[in-house]
Amino acid sequence: MTNTLAAGALDQLFRSARSYNGWTAAPVEEGSVRDLYELLKWGPTSANSSPARFVWVRSPEGKAKLAELAWERNRPKVLAAPLTVIVGNDLAFADRLPELMPHNYEAMQKAFAPPPVAEVTAMRNGTLQGAYLVIAARALGLDCGPMSGFDNAGVDAAFFGGTRIRSNFICSIGHGDPQSIFPRNPRLSFEEAGRFE
């Protein structure tokens, strides 16, 4: 293959990367968060819809509010992390298509108009953007701790009230404490996970 990343880069992004449960005291500066977003925004989405919306929770008040809505085992993770991002999906994403897909926005808005289509499109593509976030953070030397254990309705009311944005998952970001990781679990083999047709 041509243009393959070096083995060390692939390790950093995938093979050696871990999900962290604890964090060092090193901060995540605003510039790093902006750099992270500038990378993840280039990942592909259906019709360039870009439905993910992000709340970067870093203030003590914001952390306390989010921790209250997290499952008990996740509360310490949110409180200890320098930053936890709420990844949400905007069900009104098609409103931005005139700007994001100017050459064909009318047809795409019509295609995404039925609520079930909008919901599944927002969830699928917002989740993709959340995955791009994890990869972008790792590429920038940051560690991640993605979580789904929280009160979605509570987070929606507290952080996305008055909008059509729905929370998908949360992800703590920072410099992970190596003592906080669990032994690595196995993954499915190629044959177990897929097949050629």
N, C-alpha and C positions, 0 to 999 in steps of 0.2 A: 504494500500500500504506500502511496505517496502522501506526504504531508501529515503523517501520523505524529501525534505528540510524543515527546520523550517519555520513557518509562516512568521517570520521577513525577512528571505532570499527571500521568494516568493514575499513579498511586495516590497522589494528593487529591484528585477528584473522586476516585472510586475505590481502588483496592485497599488503601490504607486509611481512608477516611472513615470516621466513626461518628455515631450520634452521641453527643455529650449530655450528661445529666448534672454536671457541676462546672463551675467557671472560676477562672483566676480573676484577680482584681483589675486586670488591664481593661481600659475602656474601649468602646467602639466609637470612634469620632464621627461626627456628621459627614465629613468628607468621604469616609469609607463607605457609609451608607449610601451616599449619592453615587459613588463609583460602582457599588454593587448594583444599584438600580440601572445605571447606564449600561451595564452588561446584560442584565436579565431582560431588559425591554426588547432586545433584538431577537429573542427566541420566537419561532413561528407560532402563530395562532390562526384559527379559521378566519378567513377574510380579514386578516390583520385586526381582529376584533379587540384584542387586548383587554379582556374583561376583568382581570385581577386588579384589586385595589388594596393598598397596603397602609396599615397604621403601625408606625415604628414606636413602640412603647418603651420609653426609657426614663421618664420622670418617676420619682418615688410615688407620686399620686397615681399615675397611670399604671405602674406595676402593681400597686395595692389593689386597684380596681380590677385589673385583669386577674390577679391571683385569687381574688374572691370568687371569680367565676370559673376557675380551673378546678379540676378534680383534686382531691386532697394531696395525692402523691405528686402532682405537678406544681402545686403552689410554691414550694421552696425553689424549684427550678426557675420559675418566672421571677421570683423576688431576687434571686442571686445573680441572674444573668444581667449583663450590662444593657441588653436590648432584647426585646421579644417582639417580633413582627406578627401582626394579625393579617393573614392572607384572606381577603374576601373576594367574592365574585359579584360583579355588578350586573344585575338582571336587566338593567337599562343600557347595557353596553352599546346597543345599536344606535343610540342617540349620537355617539361619537364617530360613527362611520363616515359622515361627510368629510371629516378631517382625516380619518385613518385610511379610508379607501375611496378617495374622491372620484375615481373613474367609474365606479360601479355601485355606489352606496345605496341608490334607490332600490335596485334589485335585491341587494343583500338585506336591507332593512325589511323588505317584504318577506323574504325567506325566513328571517328571524322573528317576525311579528307574533306568530302563535306562541303563547306562554310556555307550553311544554318544550318547544324548540329552543326558545331563549334560555330556559332553565338548564337544559342539558348542555347547550353550547357554552353557557357561562361556566358551568361546573367543570366540563372537560378542559376547556382552554384556560380557565383560572387555575386549575390544578397543574396543568403544564407549566404555567408561569411560576407557580410555587416551586416546582421542581427546578426550573431555571434559576430561581433565587438560591436554592441550596448549592447548585453547582457553581454559580457566580461567587457566592460567599467563600466556598472552598478554594476557588481559583485565586481569590484575593488574600488567602492565608487565614481566613476566619473559620471557626468551627460552628456547627449547627446542632440544635436539638429539636427536631420537629415533633409536634405533639398534636393529638386530636382529642385528648381528654379534657374537655371543658364544656360549659353550658353554652351551646351555640345561640340559643334564643336570647340568653342574658347578654352575651357579647354583642349580638346584633343591636339590642336595645341600648346598651351602654356606649358602644363605639360607632355604630352605623345608624342610629336613630334618625328617622325622617328620610331615609334613602331606600333604594332598592338593592342595596348591597347586603349579601349574606355571608357570614363567616364560613370559611372552609377549614383551615387549620392554623395553628400558631407555630412559630419556630423561634426558639431562643438562639441568639447569635453572639459570639464573643470568642474568647480564647479559652478553649476547654481545659478543664482539670483532668489530666490523664487518670487520676485515681477514681474518677466518676464513671468510667466506661465499664460496661459488663463484658464478659467473655464473648467473643464473636460467635454468632450463630451461623449455621450452615445456610447455603443457598441452594436452590434447585439447579440441577445440571441442565445443560442445553436440551438434552432429550426429554427430561422431565417437564420442562417449561414450554417446549415448542416442537414443531415438526415442519418439514418441507412438504409442499404440495406440488 
